[in-house]
Amino acid sequence: MSALYSTTASALSGRNGQVSTDDGKLSLSLSYPKELGGTGEATNPEQLFAAGYAACFSNAILHVAREQKLALSQAPVTAEVGLVANEAGGFALTVSLSVTLELEQNAAQQLVAVAHQVCPYSNAVKGNIDVKLSVNGVSL
């Protein structure tokens, strides 16, 4: 299978360093969050993951809506990403996606369920992270 798109990012010095993409469009300082003993003065990998997942999931909703001929121009998504210790002595992520849609609740929930099957982030974490979904304040 050939990639529809591919990009490259590099990190220097882990969580207290820099991250940048090969095209120079993203270049950020990183720091540990205060909750992990850091300064919290810069972004961190969990924030970057949350931003990427929220944007990707929002687009998946809009994509599915277009396919279903639903007139949606926005699909607000808030992603909450947590870092937790796992049973093997390492770390794992938790994810909650909160979606707000101006649709009847059943239609909104069905749309989000299909988008969860389409979204590349959702497919990438499937079987590794239990993603919690809510639509208009109602858990799926």
DSSP file (Angstrom, degrees, kcal/mol; ACC not computed):
  #  RESIDUE AA STRUCTURE BP1 BP2  ACC     N-H-->O    O-->H-N    N-H-->O    O-->H-N    TCO  KAPPA ALPHA  PHI   PSI    X-CA   Y-CA   Z-CA
    1    1 A M              0   0    0      0, 0.0     2,-0.3     0, 0.0     0, 0.0   0.000 360.0 360.0 360.0 126.9    0.0    0.0    0.0
    2    2 A S        -     0   0    0      1,-0.1     2,-0.1     2,-0.0     3,-0.0  -0.664 360.0-106.3 -91.3 147.3    1.5    3.4   -1.0
    3    3 A A        -     0   0    0     -2,-0.3     3,-0.1     1,-0.1    -1,-0.1  -0.440  12.6-153.3 -71.9 138.5    1.2    6.4    1.3
    4    4 A L  S    S-     0   0    0      1,-0.3     2,-0.3    -2,-0.1    -1,-0.1   0.771  86.5  -1.4 -75.8 -28.7   -1.2    9.1    0.4
    5    5 A Y        -     0   0    0      2,-0.0    -1,-0.3    -3,-0.0     2,-0.3  -0.972  67.3-174.2-159.0 147.9    0.9   11.5    2.4
    6    6 A S        +     0   0    0     -2,-0.3     2,-0.3    -3,-0.1     0, 0.0  -0.994   4.4 177.4-146.6 146.9    4.1   11.2    4.4
    7    7 A T        -     0   0    0     -2,-0.3     2,-0.4     2,-0.0    -2,-0.0  -0.928  17.6-137.0-144.0 167.8    6.0   13.6    6.6
    8    8 A T        +     0   0    0     -2,-0.3    14,-2.5     2,-0.0     2,-0.3  -0.995  16.3 179.8-133.2 134.6    9.0   13.6    8.9
    9    9 A A  E     -A   21   0A   0     -2,-0.4     2,-0.4    12,-0.3    12,-0.2  -0.972   9.9-157.8-130.1 148.6    9.6   15.1   12.3
   10   10 A S  E     -A   20   0A   0     10,-3.0    10,-2.3    -2,-0.3     2,-0.4  -0.962   1.7-154.5-127.8 145.0   12.7   15.0   14.5
   11   11 A A  E     -A   19   0A   0     -2,-0.4     2,-0.5     8,-0.2     8,-0.2  -0.927   2.7-160.2-118.5 144.3   13.1   15.5   18.2
   12   12 A L  E    S-A   18   0A   0      6,-2.7     6,-1.5    -2,-0.4    -2,-0.0  -0.991  74.5  -3.0-124.2 124.2   16.3   16.6   20.0
   13   13 A S  S >  S-     0   0    0     -2,-0.5     3,-1.6     4,-0.2    -1,-0.1   0.796  98.5-110.2  68.0  31.6   16.8   15.9   23.8
   14   14 A G  G >  S-     0   0    0      1,-0.3     3,-0.7     2,-0.1    -2,-0.3  -0.142  86.0  -4.6  57.2-135.8   13.4   14.3   24.4
   15   15 A R  G 3  S+     0   0    0      1,-0.3    -1,-0.3    -4,-0.1    -2,-0.1   0.575 136.9  50.9 -74.1 -10.2   10.8   16.2   26.5
   16   16 A N  G <  S+     0   0    0     -3,-1.6    -1,-0.3    15,-0.2    15,-0.2  -0.370 107.1  57.3-119.5  52.1   13.2   19.0   27.3
   17   17 A G  S <  S-     0   0    0     -3,-0.7    13,-3.1    11,-0.0     2,-0.3  -0.365  87.9 -62.8-144.9-137.8   14.3   19.8   23.8
   18   18 A Q  E     -AB  12  29A   0     -6,-1.5    -6,-2.7    11,-0.3     2,-0.4  -0.909  28.0-162.8-128.1 153.0   13.1   20.8   20.3
   19   19 A V  E     +AB  11  28A   0      9,-2.4     9,-3.0    -2,-0.3     2,-0.3  -0.996  19.1 164.8-134.2 139.6   10.8   19.1   17.8
   20   20 A S  E     -AB  10  27A   0    -10,-2.3   -10,-3.0    -2,-0.4     2,-0.2  -0.994  31.0-121.3-152.2 156.0   10.6   20.1   14.1
   21   21 A T  E >   -A    9   0A   0      5,-2.2     3,-1.7    -2,-0.3   -12,-0.3  -0.648  31.1-114.2 -96.4 158.0    9.4   18.9   10.8
   22   22 A D  T 3  S+     0   0    0    -14,-2.5   -13,-0.1     1,-0.3    -1,-0.1   0.755 116.3  52.9 -63.6 -24.9   11.6   18.4    7.8
   23   23 A D  T 3  S-     0   0    0    -15,-0.3    -1,-0.3     3,-0.0   -14,-0.1   0.481 109.1-122.6 -89.8  -1.8    9.8   21.2    5.9
   24   24 A G  S <  S+     0   0    0     -3,-1.7    -2,-0.1     2,-0.2     3,-0.1   0.494  79.3 119.4  78.0   3.7   10.4   23.7    8.7
   25   25 A K  S    S+     0   0    0      1,-0.2     2,-0.4    -5,-0.0    -1,-0.1   0.705  76.0  42.1 -75.5 -18.1    6.6   24.5    9.1
   26   26 A L        +     0   0    0     -5,-0.1    -5,-2.2     2,-0.0     2,-0.3  -0.990  61.3 155.1-130.4 124.7    6.7   23.2   12.7
   27   27 A S  E     +B   20   0A   0     -2,-0.4     2,-0.3    -7,-0.2    -7,-0.2  -0.854  17.9 164.9-149.1 110.4    9.5   24.0   15.1
   28   28 A L  E     -B   19   0A   0     -9,-3.0    -9,-2.4    -2,-0.3     2,-0.3  -0.933  34.7-126.5-132.0 148.8    8.7   23.9   18.8
   29   29 A S  E     -B   18   0A   0     -2,-0.3    14,-0.8   -11,-0.2     2,-0.3  -0.671  29.5-151.8 -83.8 148.9   10.4   23.9   22.2
   30   30 A L  B     +c   43   0B   0    -13,-3.1     2,-0.3    -2,-0.3    14,-0.2  -0.916  18.2 169.6-121.2 148.9    9.4   21.1   24.5
   31   31 A S        -     0   0    0     12,-2.1   -15,-0.2    -2,-0.3     7,-0.1  -0.986  40.6 -96.2-151.5 154.9    9.4   20.9   28.3
   32   32 A Y        -     0   0    0     -2,-0.3     8,-2.1     1,-0.1     9,-0.2  -0.439  49.0-109.6 -63.1 141.7    8.0   18.6   30.9
   33   33 A P    > > -     0   0    0      0, 0.0     5,-2.3     0, 0.0     3,-1.8  -0.361  26.6-110.9 -67.5 157.2    4.7   19.7   32.3
   34   34 A K  G > 5S+     0   0    0      1,-0.3     3,-2.0     3,-0.2    -2,-0.1   0.852 117.8  64.9 -56.3 -34.9    4.7   21.1   35.8
   35   35 A E  G 3 5S+     0   0    0      1,-0.3    -1,-0.3     2,-0.1    -3,-0.0   0.706 104.6  45.8 -63.9 -19.4    2.7   18.0   36.9
   36   36 A L  G < 5S-     0   0    0     -3,-1.8    -1,-0.3     0, 0.0    -2,-0.2   0.131 130.8 -91.4-108.6  18.3    5.7   15.8   36.0
   37   37 A G  T < 5S+     0   0    0     -3,-2.0    -3,-0.2     1,-0.2    -2,-0.1   0.559  89.2 120.2  88.3   8.5    8.3   18.1   37.7
   38   38 A G  S   <S-     0   0    0     -5,-2.3    -1,-0.2    -7,-0.1    -7,-0.0  -0.241  76.6-103.8 -95.5-173.7    9.1   20.3   34.7
   39   39 A T        -     0   0    0     -7,-0.1    -5,-0.2    -3,-0.1    -1,-0.1   0.768  35.1-145.3 -81.6 -27.3    8.8   24.0   34.1
   40   40 A G        +     0   0    0     -8,-2.1    -6,-0.1    -7,-0.1    -9,-0.1   0.661  59.9 128.4  69.6  14.7    5.7   23.7   31.9
   41   41 A E        +     0   0    0     -9,-0.2     2,-0.3     2,-0.1   -12,-0.1   0.611  67.5  32.1 -80.9 -12.1    7.1   26.6   29.9
   42   42 A A  S    S-     0   0    0    -10,-0.2   -12,-0.2     1,-0.1   -11,-0.2  -0.809  95.0 -81.0-134.9 175.4    6.7   24.9   26.5
   43   43 A T  B     -c   30   0B   0    -14,-0.8   -12,-2.1    -2,-0.3    -1,-0.1  -0.144  40.8-148.1 -71.0 173.0    4.4   22.3   24.9
   44   44 A N    >>  -     0   0    0    -14,-0.2     4,-2.0    -4,-0.1     3,-0.5  -0.918  29.8 -98.2-140.3 166.3    4.7   18.6   25.4
   45   45 A P  H 3> S+     0   0    0      0, 0.0     4,-2.5     0, 0.0     5,-0.2   0.823 119.5  56.1 -57.5 -34.2    4.1   15.4   23.4
   46   46 A E  H 3> S+     0   0    0      2,-0.2     4,-2.6     1,-0.2     5,-0.2   0.897 107.5  48.8 -66.9 -38.7    0.7   14.8   24.9
   47   47 A Q  H <> S+     0   0    0     -3,-0.5     4,-2.5     2,-0.2    -1,-0.2   0.908 111.9  49.2 -65.1 -41.0   -0.5   18.3   23.9
   48   48 A L  H  X S+     0   0    0     -4,-2.0     4,-2.4     2,-0.2    -2,-0.2   0.906 112.2  48.1 -64.6 -41.0    0.8   17.7   20.4
   49   49 A F  H  X S+     0   0    0     -4,-2.5     4,-2.9     2,-0.2     5,-0.2   0.919 111.5  50.4 -64.4 -43.6   -1.0   14.3   20.2
   50   50 A A  H  X S+     0   0    0     -4,-2.6     4,-2.6     2,-0.2    -2,-0.2   0.914 111.8  47.7 -61.3 -43.6   -4.2   15.9   21.6
   51   51 A A  H  X S+     0   0    0     -4,-2.5     4,-2.2     2,-0.2    -1,-0.2   0.924 114.3  46.4 -64.1 -44.7   -4.1   18.7   19.0
   52   52 A G  H  X S+     0   0    0     -4,-2.4     4,-2.5     2,-0.2    -2,-0.2   0.918 114.1  47.0 -63.9 -44.2   -3.4   16.2   16.1
   53   53 A Y  H  X S+     0   0    0     -4,-2.9     4,-3.0     2,-0.2     5,-0.3   0.923 111.8  50.8 -65.8 -44.0   -6.1   13.8   17.2
   54   54 A A  H  X S+     0   0    0     -4,-2.6     4,-2.2    -5,-0.2    -1,-0.2   0.927 114.1  44.1 -59.7 -45.4   -8.7   16.6   17.6
   55   55 A A  H  X S+     0   0    0     -4,-2.2     4,-2.1    -5,-0.2    -1,-0.2   0.922 116.0  46.8 -65.9 -44.0   -8.0   18.0   14.2
   56   56 A C  H  X S+     0   0    0     -4,-2.5     4,-2.2    -5,-0.2    -2,-0.2   0.909 113.7  47.3 -65.7 -43.0   -7.9   14.5   12.5
   57   57 A F  H  X S+     0   0    0     -4,-3.0     4,-2.2     2,-0.2    -1,-0.2   0.896 110.1  52.9 -68.2 -39.4  -11.1   13.4   14.2
   58   58 A S  H  X S+     0   0    0     -4,-2.2     4,-2.1    -5,-0.3    -1,-0.2   0.921 110.8  47.7 -59.0 -43.8  -13.0   16.6   13.3
   59   59 A N  H  X S+     0   0    0     -4,-2.1     4,-2.7     1,-0.2    -2,-0.2   0.877 107.8  55.0 -66.7 -37.0  -12.0   16.1    9.7
   60   60 A A  H  X S+     0   0    0     -4,-2.2     4,-2.5     2,-0.2    -1,-0.2   0.901 107.9  50.0 -62.0 -39.9  -13.1   12.5    9.8
   61   61 A I  H  X S+     0   0    0     -4,-2.2     4,-2.6     2,-0.2    -2,-0.2   0.938 112.3  46.7 -62.4 -46.7  -16.5   13.6   11.0
   62   62 A L  H  X S+     0   0    0     -4,-2.1     4,-2.3     2,-0.2    -2,-0.2   0.880 111.7  52.1 -64.1 -37.7  -16.7   16.2    8.2
   63   63 A H  H  X S+     0   0    0     -4,-2.7     4,-2.2     2,-0.2    -2,-0.2   0.940 112.4  44.0 -62.4 -48.8  -15.6   13.6    5.6
   64   64 A V  H  X S+     0   0    0     -4,-2.5     4,-2.0     1,-0.2    -2,-0.2   0.892 111.6  54.5 -65.4 -39.2  -18.3   11.1    6.7
   65   65 A A  H  <>S+     0   0    0     -4,-2.6     5,-3.2     2,-0.2    -1,-0.2   0.917 108.0  49.5 -60.8 -43.4  -20.9   13.9    6.8
   66   66 A R  H ><5S+     0   0    0     -4,-2.3     3,-1.5     1,-0.2    -1,-0.2   0.930 110.3  50.5 -60.7 -44.7  -20.1   14.9    3.2
   67   67 A E  H 3<5S+     0   0    0     -4,-2.2    -1,-0.2     1,-0.3    -2,-0.2   0.847 113.1  46.1 -61.1 -33.6  -20.4   11.2    2.1
   68   68 A Q  T 3<5S-     0   0    0     -4,-2.0    -1,-0.3    -5,-0.2    -2,-0.2   0.351 115.4-117.9 -90.9   5.5  -23.7   11.0    3.9
   69   69 A K  T < 5 +     0   0    0     -3,-1.5     2,-0.4     1,-0.2    -3,-0.2   0.843  61.3 152.5  60.3  36.3  -24.8   14.3    2.3
   70   70 A L      < -     0   0    0     -5,-3.2     2,-1.5    -6,-0.2    -1,-0.2  -0.833  48.6-126.7 -95.5 135.0  -25.2   16.0    5.7
   71   71 A A        +     0   0    0     -2,-0.4     2,-0.4    -3,-0.1    -5,-0.1  -0.621  50.4 147.6 -86.4  86.2  -24.6   19.8    5.7
   72   72 A L        +     0   0    0     -2,-1.5     3,-0.1   -10,-0.2    -2,-0.1  -0.981  22.6 174.2-118.4 130.3  -22.0   20.3    8.4
   73   73 A S  S    S+     0   0    0     -2,-0.4     2,-0.3     1,-0.2    -1,-0.1   0.591  73.4  31.8-105.5 -16.1  -19.4   23.1    8.1
   74   74 A Q        -     0   0    0      2,-0.0    28,-0.3   -13,-0.0    -1,-0.2  -0.978  50.1-175.8-138.9 151.4  -17.9   22.5   11.5
   75   75 A A        -     0   0    0     -2,-0.3   -14,-0.1    -3,-0.1    26,-0.1  -0.584  21.9-155.0-144.0  77.4  -17.3   19.6   13.8
   76   76 A P        +     0   0    0      0, 0.0    24,-2.1     0, 0.0     2,-0.4  -0.330  16.9 179.7 -60.9 128.2  -15.8   20.8   17.0
   77   77 A V  E     -D   99   0C   0     22,-0.2     2,-0.5    -2,-0.1    22,-0.2  -0.998  15.8-163.7-131.6 131.9  -13.7   18.2   18.8
   78   78 A T  E     -D   98   0C   0     20,-2.5    20,-2.8    -2,-0.4     2,-0.5  -0.979  11.1-159.6-113.5 124.7  -11.9   18.5   22.1
   79   79 A A  E     -D   97   0C   0     -2,-0.5     2,-0.6    18,-0.2    18,-0.2  -0.909   3.9-164.8-106.7 126.4   -9.3   15.8   22.8
   80   80 A E  E     -D   96   0C   0     16,-2.9    16,-2.0    -2,-0.5     2,-0.5  -0.954   9.7-171.3-108.7 120.8   -8.1   15.1   26.3
   81   81 A V  E     -D   95   0C   0     -2,-0.6     2,-0.3    14,-0.2    14,-0.2  -0.951   1.0-169.2-115.8 128.0   -5.0   13.0   26.5
   82   82 A G  E     -D   94   0C   0     12,-2.2    12,-2.1    -2,-0.5     2,-0.5  -0.860  16.2-141.2-115.0 151.3   -3.6   11.7   29.7
   83   83 A L  E     +D   93   0C   0     -2,-0.3     2,-0.3    10,-0.2    10,-0.2  -0.959  30.7 172.3-109.9 122.9   -0.3   10.0   30.6
   84   84 A V  E     -D   92   0C   0      8,-2.9     8,-2.9    -2,-0.5     2,-0.3  -0.908  36.1-107.2-130.3 155.6   -0.6    7.1   33.0
   85   85 A A  E     -D   91   0C   0     -2,-0.3     6,-0.3     6,-0.2     2,-0.2  -0.615  38.0-145.7 -76.7 141.5    1.7    4.5   34.4
   86   86 A N    >   -     0   0    0      4,-2.1     3,-1.4    -2,-0.3    -1,-0.0  -0.571  25.5-102.9-104.5 174.3    1.0    1.0   33.1
   87   87 A E  T 3  S+     0   0    0      1,-0.3    -1,-0.1    -2,-0.2    -2,-0.0   0.684 116.0  62.4 -69.5 -19.0    1.2   -2.4   34.7
   88   88 A A  T 3  S-     0   0    0      1,-0.0    -1,-0.3     3,-0.0     3,-0.1   0.377 121.5-100.6 -89.2   4.7    4.5   -3.2   33.0
   89   89 A G  S <  S+     0   0    0     -3,-1.4    -2,-0.1     1,-0.3     2,-0.1   0.508  95.5  93.1  89.3   4.3    6.4   -0.3   34.6
   90   90 A G  S    S-     0   0    0      1,-0.1    -4,-2.1    -6,-0.0     2,-0.3  -0.057  76.5 -90.2-105.5-149.5    6.1    1.9   31.6
   91   91 A F  E     -D   85   0C   0     -6,-0.3     2,-0.3    -3,-0.1    -6,-0.2  -0.913  30.1-173.6-131.9 156.3    3.6    4.5   30.5
   92   92 A A  E     -D   84   0C   0     -8,-2.9    -8,-2.9    -2,-0.3     2,-0.3  -0.913  20.7-119.4-141.5 166.9    0.4    4.6   28.5
   93   93 A L  E     -D   83   0C   0     -2,-0.3     2,-0.4   -10,-0.2    37,-0.3  -0.824  13.2-156.5-109.6 150.1   -2.0    7.2   27.1
   94   94 A T  E     -D   82   0C   0    -12,-2.1   -12,-2.2    -2,-0.3     2,-0.4  -0.934  13.6-164.0-116.8 149.3   -5.7    7.8   27.8
   95   95 A V  E     +De  81 131C   0     35,-0.7    37,-2.5    -2,-0.4     2,-0.4  -0.998  14.4 179.8-138.9 134.6   -7.9    9.6   25.3
   96   96 A S  E     -De  80 132C   0    -16,-2.0   -16,-2.9    -2,-0.4     2,-0.5  -0.997  11.5-161.9-128.6 127.9  -11.3   11.2   25.6
   97   97 A L  E     -De  79 133C   0     35,-3.3    37,-2.0    -2,-0.4     2,-0.6  -0.950   2.3-165.8-111.9 123.6  -12.9   12.9   22.5
   98   98 A S  E     -De  78 134C   0    -20,-2.8   -20,-2.5    -2,-0.5     2,-0.4  -0.943   9.7-169.3-111.7 119.3  -15.7   15.3   23.2
   99   99 A V  E     -De  77 135C   0     35,-2.9    37,-3.2    -2,-0.6     2,-0.5  -0.874  11.2-162.8-113.6 139.2  -17.7   16.2   20.0
  100  100 A T        +     0   0    0    -24,-2.1     2,-0.4    -2,-0.4    35,-0.1  -0.981  18.2 171.9-121.2 119.7  -20.3   18.9   19.6
  101  101 A L        -     0   0    0     -2,-0.5     2,-1.6     2,-0.1     7,-0.1  -0.980  37.7-134.2-130.9 141.0  -22.6   18.7   16.6
  102  102 A E  S    S+     0   0    0     -2,-0.4     2,-0.3   -28,-0.3    -2,-0.0  -0.526  74.0 103.2 -89.0  67.7  -25.6   20.6   15.6
  103  103 A L  S    S-     0   0    0     -2,-1.6    -2,-0.1   -31,-0.0     2,-0.0  -0.928  86.8 -78.0-139.1 161.4  -27.6   17.5   14.6
  104  104 A E     >  -     0   0    0     -2,-0.3     4,-2.7     1,-0.1     5,-0.2  -0.390  54.0-112.4 -57.4 143.0  -30.3   15.4   16.2
  105  105 A Q  H  > S+     0   0    0      1,-0.2     4,-2.7     2,-0.2     5,-0.2   0.863 113.2  47.6 -56.1 -46.8  -28.6   13.3   18.9
  106  106 A N  H  > S+     0   0    0      1,-0.2     4,-2.3     2,-0.2    -1,-0.2   0.917 114.7  46.9 -62.9 -42.0  -29.1    9.9   17.3
  107  107 A A  H  > S+     0   0    0      2,-0.2     4,-2.3     1,-0.2    -2,-0.2   0.901 112.6  50.5 -64.7 -40.7  -27.8   11.2   14.0
  108  108 A A  H  X S+     0   0    0     -4,-2.7     4,-2.3     2,-0.2    -2,-0.2   0.920 111.2  47.8 -63.3 -44.4  -24.8   12.9   15.7
  109  109 A Q  H  X S+     0   0    0     -4,-2.7     4,-2.3    -5,-0.2    -2,-0.2   0.902 112.1  49.1 -65.4 -40.8  -23.9    9.7   17.6
  110  110 A Q  H  X S+     0   0    0     -4,-2.3     4,-2.1    -5,-0.2    -1,-0.2   0.909 110.9  50.8 -64.2 -41.4  -24.1    7.5   14.5
  111  111 A L  H  X S+     0   0    0     -4,-2.3     4,-2.5     1,-0.2    -2,-0.2   0.922 111.6  46.9 -61.3 -45.4  -22.0   10.0   12.5
  112  112 A V  H  X S+     0   0    0     -4,-2.3     4,-2.0     2,-0.2    -1,-0.2   0.880 109.2  54.6 -66.2 -38.4  -19.3   10.0   15.3
  113  113 A A  H  X S+     0   0    0     -4,-2.3     4,-0.8     2,-0.2    -1,-0.2   0.913 111.7  44.2 -62.0 -42.2  -19.3    6.2   15.5
  114  114 A V  H >X S+     0   0    0     -4,-2.1     4,-1.2     1,-0.2     3,-0.9   0.914 111.0  54.1 -68.3 -42.2  -18.6    6.0   11.8
  115  115 A A  H 3X S+     0   0    0     -4,-2.5     4,-2.9     1,-0.3     3,-0.3   0.853 101.8  59.4 -59.5 -34.6  -16.0    8.7   11.9
  116  116 A H  H 3< S+     0   0    0     -4,-2.0    -1,-0.3     1,-0.2    -2,-0.2   0.796 106.2  48.0 -65.3 -27.8  -14.2    6.7   14.7
  117  117 A Q  H << S+     0   0    0     -3,-0.9    -1,-0.2    -4,-0.8    -2,-0.2   0.728 117.5  42.3 -80.7 -23.4  -13.9    3.8   12.2
  118  118 A V  H  < S+     0   0    0     -4,-1.2    -2,-0.2    -3,-0.3    -3,-0.2   0.823  87.2 101.3 -91.5 -37.3  -12.6    6.2    9.5
  119  119 A C     X  -     0   0    0     -4,-2.9     4,-2.4     1,-0.1     5,-0.2  -0.262  64.5-144.4 -60.0 127.2  -10.1    8.4   11.4
  120  120 A P  H  > S+     0   0    0      0, 0.0     4,-2.1     0, 0.0    -1,-0.1   0.855 101.2  52.1 -60.6 -35.5   -6.4    7.4   11.0
  121  121 A Y  H  > S+     0   0    0      2,-0.2     4,-2.0     1,-0.2     5,-0.2   0.939 109.9  48.7 -65.7 -45.4   -5.7    8.3   14.6
  122  122 A S  H  > S+     0   0    0      1,-0.2     4,-1.0     2,-0.2    -1,-0.2   0.912 113.7  46.9 -60.2 -42.2   -8.5    6.1   15.9
  123  123 A N  H  < S+     0   0    0     -4,-2.4    -1,-0.2     1,-0.2    -2,-0.2   0.850 109.9  54.3 -67.7 -33.7   -7.3    3.3   13.7
  124  124 A A  H  < S+     0   0    0     -4,-2.1    -1,-0.2     1,-0.2    -2,-0.2   0.855 115.0  38.0 -68.7 -34.9   -3.7    3.8   14.8
  125  125 A V  H >X S+     0   0    0     -4,-2.0     3,-2.8    -5,-0.1     4,-2.3   0.543  83.9 127.5 -94.9  -6.8   -4.6    3.5   18.5
  126  126 A K  T 3< S+     0   0    0     -4,-1.0     4,-0.1     1,-0.3    -3,-0.0  -0.258  81.4  14.0 -54.5 128.9   -7.2    0.8   18.2
  127  127 A G  T 34 S+     0   0    0      2,-0.3    -1,-0.3     1,-0.1     3,-0.1   0.311 126.4  61.2  87.0  -8.7   -6.4   -2.1   20.5
  128  128 A N  T <4 S+     0   0    0     -3,-2.8     2,-0.4     1,-0.3    -2,-0.2   0.688 105.4  33.1-115.8 -35.9   -3.9    0.0   22.4
  129  129 A I  S  < S-     0   0    0     -4,-2.3     2,-1.1   -37,-0.1    -1,-0.3  -0.990  71.2-135.1-128.9 129.4   -5.9    2.9   23.9
  130  130 A D        -     0   0    0     -2,-0.4   -35,-0.7   -37,-0.3     2,-0.5  -0.744  28.6-155.0 -81.8 103.4   -9.5    2.8   25.0
  131  131 A V  E     -e   95   0C   0     -2,-1.1     2,-0.5   -37,-0.1   -35,-0.2  -0.706   0.8-149.0 -86.2 122.6  -10.8    6.0   23.4
  132  132 A K  E     -e   96   0C   0    -37,-2.5   -35,-3.3    -2,-0.5     2,-0.4  -0.789  15.0-162.5 -91.6 131.7  -13.8    7.4   25.2
  133  133 A L  E     +e   97   0C   0     -2,-0.5     7,-2.7   -37,-0.2     2,-0.3  -0.909  12.2 177.9-116.5 140.7  -16.3    9.3   23.0
  134  134 A S  E     -eF  98 139C   0    -37,-2.0   -35,-2.9    -2,-0.4     2,-0.5  -0.995  10.7-160.6-138.3 146.9  -19.0   11.7   23.9
  135  135 A V  E >  S-eF  99 138C   0      3,-2.8     3,-1.9    -2,-0.3   -35,-0.2  -0.987  78.2 -16.4-128.6 121.3  -21.3   13.6   21.6
  136  136 A N  T 3  S-     0   0    0    -37,-3.2   -36,-0.1    -2,-0.5    -1,-0.1   0.861 131.2 -50.3  52.8  38.2  -23.1   16.7   22.8
  137  137 A G  T 3  S+     0   0    0    -38,-0.4     2,-0.5     1,-0.2    -1,-0.3   0.419 115.9 113.6  85.1  -0.4  -22.3   15.7   26.4
  138  138 A V  E <   -F  135   0C   0     -3,-1.9    -3,-2.8   -33,-0.0    -1,-0.2  -0.912  64.7-127.8-108.7 126.0  -23.6   12.1   26.1
  139  139 A S  E      F  134   0C   0     -2,-0.5    -5,-0.3    -5,-0.3   -41,-0.0  -0.410 360.0 360.0 -69.5 142.7  -21.1    9.2   26.3
  140  140 A L              0   0    0     -7,-2.7    -1,-0.1    -2,-0.1    -6,-0.1   0.415 360.0 360.0 -90.7 360.0  -21.1    6.7   23.5
